[in-house]
């Protein structure tokens, strides 16, 4: 069994963070007090999904 490793460059990290923020903004509760206790994982998305 072999495992391929892919290194993350700065451009990919920036794109990933923008995508994660967009998903959170779209699906997180709009009430700011409820948003503080939520994460992308709480919304049903895993980091591997992104």
C-alpha positions as CSV (number, residue, x, y, z in Angstrom):
1,X,0.0,0.0,0.0
2,X,1.3,3.4,-0.9
3,X,0.3,6.9,0.3
4,X,0.6,10.0,-1.9
5,X,1.5,13.2,0.0
6,X,0.5,16.5,-1.4
7,X,2.1,19.6,0.1
8,X,0.0,22.7,0.5
9,X,1.3,26.0,-0.9
10,X,0.3,29.5,0.2
11,X,-2.2,29.9,-2.7
12,X,-4.0,26.7,-1.8
13,X,-4.1,27.7,1.9
14,X,-5.6,31.0,1.1
15,X,-8.2,29.5,-1.2
16,X,-9.1,26.9,1.4
17,X,-9.6,29.5,4.1
18,X,-11.8,31.6,1.8
19,X,-13.9,28.5,0.9
20,X,-14.3,27.5,4.6
21,X,-15.4,31.0,5.5
22,X,-17.9,31.1,2.7
23,X,-19.4,27.7,3.8
24,X,-19.6,29.0,7.4
25,X,-21.3,32.2,6.3
26,X,-23.8,30.4,4.2
27,X,-24.9,27.7,6.6
28,X,-24.1,29.0,10.1
29,X,-26.9,30.6,12.3
30,X,-27.3,34.3,11.5
31,X,-27.6,35.2,15.2
32,X,-24.1,36.2,16.3
33,X,-24.5,34.7,19.8
34,X,-25.2,31.3,18.2
35,X,-22.4,31.6,15.7
36,X,-19.7,31.8,18.3
37,X,-20.3,28.3,19.5
38,X,-20.4,26.8,16.0
39,X,-17.7,25.4,13.8
40,X,-17.8,24.1,10.2
41,X,-17.9,20.6,11.6
42,X,-21.0,21.4,13.6
43,X,-22.7,22.3,10.3
44,X,-22.1,18.9,8.9
45,X,-19.0,19.7,6.9
46,X,-15.6,18.0,7.4
47,X,-12.3,19.5,6.5
48,X,-11.9,16.7,3.9
49,X,-15.2,17.7,2.4
50,X,-13.8,21.1,1.6
